[in-house]
Amino acid sequence: MDWLLYVSYLLGGAFFANAVPHFVSGMMGRPFQTPFSKPSGEGLSSSTVNVIWGFANFIIAYLLIVRVGNFDLRVTNHAIALGVGVLFMGIISARLFGRFHGGNSPSGS
């Protein structure tokens, strides 16, 4: 079932990409959207909630990437699956959060 490993690496990449903006926003003391905000995913959560949510995403990413199978960054298919997950979540996040922060308009404002 090799394909399950690739799904795991892809999802691990997505969780890793999702962890970064939450963790960094929280460390900078800035509120950011989380699933725990009101309304969910649209309202802002505190910086502390974002650090915790980002860290939880890092843990999930670790479990999916390192603890499932034998991930090797030098194996092209492994790296591609991880990279596609990172790219996929990056694009989704850009589209989702861009509507709140002005990132979806051509001029950025």
C-alpha positions as CSV (number, residue, x, y, z in Angstrom):
1,M,0.0,0.0,0.0
2,D,2.6,2.5,-1.1
3,W,-0.1,5.0,-2.0
4,L,-1.1,5.3,1.7
5,L,2.5,6.5,2.5
6,Y,2.2,9.2,-0.2
7,V,-1.2,10.3,1.1
8,S,0.4,10.5,4.6
9,Y,3.3,12.6,3.4
10,L,1.0,14.9,1.4
11,L,-1.2,15.4,4.4
12,G,1.9,15.9,6.6
13,G,3.1,18.6,4.2
14,A,-0.4,20.3,4.5
15,F,-0.3,20.2,8.3
16,F,3.3,21.5,8.3
17,A,2.3,24.4,6.0
18,N,-0.7,25.2,8.1
19,A,1.4,25.2,11.3
20,V,3.7,28.0,10.1
21,P,1.4,31.0,9.9
22,H,-0.4,30.1,13.1
23,F,2.7,29.6,15.1
24,V,4.5,32.6,13.7
25,S,1.5,34.9,14.1
26,G,1.2,33.7,17.7
27,M,4.8,34.3,18.4
28,M,4.5,37.8,17.0
29,G,1.6,38.4,19.4
30,R,-0.9,38.8,16.6
31,P,-4.4,37.3,16.5
32,F,-5.2,35.1,13.5
33,Q,-8.0,32.9,12.3
34,T,-8.4,29.4,13.8
35,P,-11.1,26.8,13.8
36,F,-11.8,27.9,17.4
37,S,-12.7,31.5,16.6
38,K,-16.2,32.8,16.3
39,P,-17.3,32.3,13.5
40,S,-15.0,29.4,13.0
41,G,-12.1,30.1,10.6
42,E,-13.2,33.7,10.1
43,G,-13.0,35.4,13.5
44,L,-9.7,36.0,15.2
45,S,-8.2,33.9,17.9
46,S,-5.6,35.1,20.5
47,S,-1.9,34.8,19.9
48,T,-1.7,32.1,22.6
49,V,-4.4,30.0,20.9
50,N,-2.5,30.4,17.6
51,V,0.8,29.2,19.1
52,I,-0.9,26.1,20.6
53,W,-2.8,25.4,17.3
54,G,0.4,25.8,15.3
55,F,2.3,23.5,17.6
56,A,-0.5,20.9,17.4
57,N,-0.2,21.1,13.6
58,F,3.6,20.6,13.8
59,I,3.0,17.5,15.9
60,I,0.5,16.1,13.5
61,A,2.9,16.8,10.6
62,Y,5.7,15.0,12.4
63,L,3.5,12.0,13.0
64,L,2.4,11.8,9.4
65,I,5.8,12.5,7.8
66,V,8.3,10.8,10.2
67,R,6.4,8.1,12.0
68,V,4.5,6.7,9.0
69,G,6.7,4.6,6.7
70,N,10.3,5.5,6.2
71,F,10.2,9.1,4.8
72,D,13.5,10.0,3.1
73,L,13.8,13.6,1.7
74,R,16.3,12.2,-0.9
75,V,13.6,9.9,-2.4
76,T,12.1,12.1,-5.1
77,N,8.6,10.6,-4.7
78,H,8.6,11.3,-1.0
79,A,9.8,14.9,-1.5
80,I,7.2,15.5,-4.2
81,A,4.3,14.2,-2.1
82,L,5.4,16.4,0.8
83,G,5.9,19.4,-1.5
84,V,2.5,19.0,-3.1
85,G,0.9,19.0,0.4
86,V,2.8,22.2,1.3
87,L,1.9,23.9,-2.0
88,F,-1.7,22.7,-1.8
89,M,-2.2,24.1,1.7
90,G,-0.3,27.2,0.9
91,I,-2.7,28.0,-2.0
92,I,-5.8,27.2,0.0
93,S,-4.5,29.4,2.9
94,A,-3.6,32.3,0.5
95,R,-7.1,32.2,-1.0
96,L,-8.9,31.8,2.3
97,F,-7.0,34.3,4.4
98,G,-6.4,36.6,1.5
99,R,-10.1,37.7,1.6
100,F,-9.6,38.9,5.2
101,H,-6.2,40.6,4.7
102,G,-6.5,42.0,1.2
103,G,-4.2,39.4,-0.4
104,N,-6.6,38.3,-3.1
105,S,-6.8,41.7,-4.9
106,P,-4.2,42.3,-7.7
107,S,-2.9,45.4,-6.0
108,G,-2.7,43.7,-2.6
109,S,-4.9,46.3,-1.0
